[in-house]
Amino acid sequence: MNDQPLRYRLITGVDDASFCERISELLAQGYRLHGSPAVTFNGTTVIAAQAVIRDDD
């Protein structure tokens, strides 16, 4: 198995502080935002999606 971090990740979840913390943690690990976030409403809560990428060193 490859121990290298994934170069691309799509993070999804309820749009709350926990989601923002997940994205912030990835940014601290060297990822950067890729494109704009997307949001949708599932009838109860807002669901967000954000792509992040990590450049090869």
Beta strands, then each sheet from edge to edge (+ up, - down):
strand 1: 8-14
strand 2: 32-41
strand 3: 46-53
sheet 1: 1+ 3- 2+
end
